[in-house]
Amino acid sequence: MFAPGWPGIPARWTSSAKSGLGTAVSRDSHVWFTLSHGILNEIYYPRVDRACTRDLGFIVTDGRTYFSEEKRDARSETSQVALGVPAYHIRNTAVDSRYRIEKEARSPPGTVGAPQQGAEVRCHQGAHRPRGSDRDCR
C-alpha cells in the first residue's frame, strides 16, 4: 500500500551555510548536529553519515493572525559556549521585533535525545501569547 501522492517530493539538502557543528564530549555519544540560520539544521543518529532530522526550529504564532518561522523571520546570533566546546548559545530576534528566542544547542554525554536545550521565548510588543502560557507577553 502506498501513501496518497507517493513517492512525495524529491529530497532536498539543507543549507550549507553552517554556523556550528556539535556532539557530546564523550566516546559514548551517537548524536551529532549542525546549526544554520539559528536552528538545529541536521541531527545525525546513530551514525555521523545518517541524518535523521533535517530541521528543528520554532514557529511562533498567536493562533490567529501572526505566524513567524524563526529560521526565516529572525536575525540570528550564534556563539560557542566556550572555546573548543561543541555547544552553542543561539539568540534569534524577530525582524519585526515581536519576539526573541534564546536556546542552547548541546548534546549531553551518554544521551540520544535532541540536542536543543532550554529554549525560552520572550515577546517584545503586542499581545502575543506563547502556546502553554496563561498570560500575555507585554
N, C-alpha and C positions, 0 to 999 in steps of 0.2 A: 504494500500500500504506500502511496506517495502523498505528500502534503500538497494542498492546492497551490498551483503556480510553481511547482517544483521545476527545476532544481534551485530556484531562488536567484538572487543577484550574484554576479561574479565577486570573488573575494577581492578586497581592497587592502592595500598596505596602509599602515598608519603613517603619520608624518615622520620624516627623517630628522626633523629639527629637534633633537633631544636636548633636554636641559638636565638630565640626571639618569644615572644607572645605579641600581642598588640590589643588595641581597643581605642576608644576615651575616654577621661576622662569626660564622660557625661552619664547620665542615658538614654538619648535620642538616643544614638548610637545603631545601629543594625548591625554593621560591626565589625568582629574580624578577626585577621590574625595571621599566624605563618610564621617564617623565617627559611630557611635552605639552605645551600650551596650558600649563597649570593643572594637569590631571595625570593620573596613572595612565600611561599610554599603552603599555603592554604588560601583562603579567605572564611569566613563564613558569610552568609546573607540569610535570615533575622533573623535566629536563630543561636546560637552557635553550634548547633548539625547538621547544614546543610551546608556542604561545597559546594560552587557554583563555585569555581575556584580551580584547582589542582596546577598549576604552573604559575607564571607570571614573566618572565625574558626576557633578551635581547639576541638577536643573532646579532653578528657583522660580516659584510661581505663587501667585496669590489665589489660585484656583479659579480665577475669573478672567482677568484681562492682562495680567502680567506673566510673561514667560521669558526666562533667560537661561541659556546654557553657558556654564562657566567657561568652557574651553573656547567658545566663540564670542561671548559678550563681556569678557572681563580682561583687564590688564593683569598679567601675572608676574610675580617676583618669586624666584626660587633660589634658595641658598642652602649650602650644606650645613648640617647641624654642627659639625666640627670638621676641620681639615682631615682628610683621609678616612672619614666615616661615611659609609654608603647609606646615609639617611639625610632627609631634606625637610626644610621648612618651606611651605608654599603659602603665599598670600595672593588671593585673586580678588580684585576690586572691580566691580561692575563699571563699565564705561559710562553708564547713566548715574553712577554713584549711589544706587539704591541698596547695595549690599556689599559685604566683604566676607570672604571665606578664608579662614586660616586653618591649616592642617599640616600634619607631618606624614611623610612617606618613609616608612622603615619596615624592616622585616625582622621581628624579634627572633633570637636563636631558638631553634627547635620547633618552630611553628610552620604551619602550611596555610594559614589564613591570609586574607588580602592585606597587603602591606600599607593600607591607608589608615591612619590613626588620628583620633581626636579632632575631627572636623568641627569647626564652630562657625556659625553664620551670624553675622552682625548686620543689621539693617541701618541705613543712614537717613532715610527720609520716607515719607508716605506711611501707609497703614498696612504694610506687608506683614503677613502672618506666616511664619515658617510652619511647615507641617509638624504636628505634635506639640505645638506651642499653644498655650491658652491666653496669650497676651499679644498685643500688637507691638511691633518694633517701632519705636519713635526716635 
